Amino acid sequence: MRRVIRPRHAHRLAEYRLKHYLTQAEFAGLIGVGASDISGYESGKHRPKPEVMDKIMEVTKGFVKPKHFEGEP
């Protein structure tokens, strides 16, 4: 059985993207991943790897933090 991460605030990434008029593909290009990765992060199906999380924090200037992807599987 596949476990889904239920992040408390994963929507924070989508909030940032939309506030800055970025598509998932555009944001993905900024941090060096695919659009499907962004979709997974926003839906809570995946957590960013530490190096990707560092890039997310850099691009969002700290608006999106690791705690936004913590949750109970």
C-alpha positions in Angstrom: 0.0 0.0 0.0 1.4 3.4 -1.0 1.6 6.0 1.7 0.8 9.6 0.9 2.5 12.4 2.8 0.0 14.8 4.2 1.9 18.0 4.5 0.3 20.7 6.6 1.3 23.6 4.3 2.4 22.2 1.0 0.0 24.6 -0.6 2.5 27.3 0.3 4.5 26.4 -2.8 1.5 26.8 -5.0 0.6 30.0 -3.2 4.1 31.4 -4.0 3.9 30.3 -7.6 0.5 31.8 -8.3 1.3 35.0 -6.5 4.3 35.4 -8.8 2.4 34.3 -11.9 4.5 31.2 -12.5 3.4 27.9 -14.0 4.6 24.7 -12.5 7.0 24.4 -15.5 8.4 27.9 -15.0 9.0 27.4 -11.3 10.5 23.9 -12.0 13.0 25.6 -14.4 14.0 28.0 -11.7 15.0 25.2 -9.3 16.2 22.6 -11.8 13.5 19.9 -11.6 10.6 18.8 -13.8 7.0 20.2 -13.7 5.8 16.8 -12.5 8.1 17.2 -9.5 6.4 20.5 -8.6 3.0 18.8 -9.0 4.1 16.1 -6.6 5.4 18.6 -4.0 2.2 20.6 -4.1 -0.1 17.6 -3.9 1.9 16.1 -1.0 2.9 12.9 -2.9 6.6 13.8 -2.8 9.0 15.7 -0.6 11.8 17.7 -2.1 15.3 16.3 -1.6 17.5 18.5 0.6 19.3 20.1 -2.3 16.1 20.9 -4.1 14.6 22.3 -0.8 17.6 24.6 -0.6 16.9 25.9 -4.1 13.2 26.3 -3.3 14.1 28.4 -0.2 16.6 30.5 -2.2 14.1 31.2 -5.1 11.2 31.9 -2.7 13.4 34.0 -0.4 12.3 31.8 2.5 8.6 32.0 1.9 8.6 28.2 1.4 10.5 26.3 4.1 11.1 22.6 4.9 8.4 22.7 7.6 5.9 23.2 4.9 6.5 19.7 3.6 6.5 18.0 7.0 3.5 15.8 7.6 2.2 12.5 8.9 2.4 9.7 6.3 
